[in-house]
């Protein structure tokens, strides 16, 4: 009989999953990543390097036969890595510390960086969405031509980096809540008004809560995932390619019926 020594498994203090699976959940940026960076920086660095390697592979293979493109937009960390790789490669190693410093204020950080260095590198997910000839997606992004999509000599007029994630969490066999993360990244939108609109639409309680990462989330009583997604696109004019459904830990792009 061969005996093996027991292995110690690390579990995320925010979501309870092993850290290598955290980015499949809706709270990766707001809860899991900040916790791992603070509690286990060496593991955070290893997983970050692994994720970047996967992201690079996806980008490099865009010209292959598989033209479906990336399955999700860049995370905040991937955006910042790409930005510094383009303008200041020597500062890439300082990205985790910068994220910790600006937690909850990431968009202000990007605004300052764009003003100082230039336009952000384009997210391959957004590029795939616009390059596939989807005119309705281009209208939602408020982009008039290809040069503006590429950021050549033009200022971006829309927050194409917005990502709204909708998740159902079951409290018990009969009760569930619908959680929406990312609505606070949409400009000129008051979350209290959004919450009231959801409460009126679904005839139940709806509230705005702070997340551990400094962001905001909206919690609605009941299972309304599909209806909430449709309302976010139709009423609040969020681009459909920016809305994702969390289906058992897998982000599935929402498709309008």
ABEGO torsion letter per residue (X at the ends): XBBBBBBBBBBBAAAGBBAAAAAABAAAAAAAAAAAAAABAAAAAAAAAAAAAAAAAAAAAAABABAAEBABBBBAAAAAAAAAAAABAAAAAAAAAAAAAABGAAAAAAAAAAAAAEBBBBBAAAAAAAAAGBAAAAAAAGBABAAAAAGBGBBBABBAABBBBBBBBBABAABBBBBBBGAAABBGBBAAAAAAAAAAAAGBBBBBBBBAAGBBBBBBBEBAAAAAAAAAAAAAGBBAAABBBBBGGBBBBBBBX
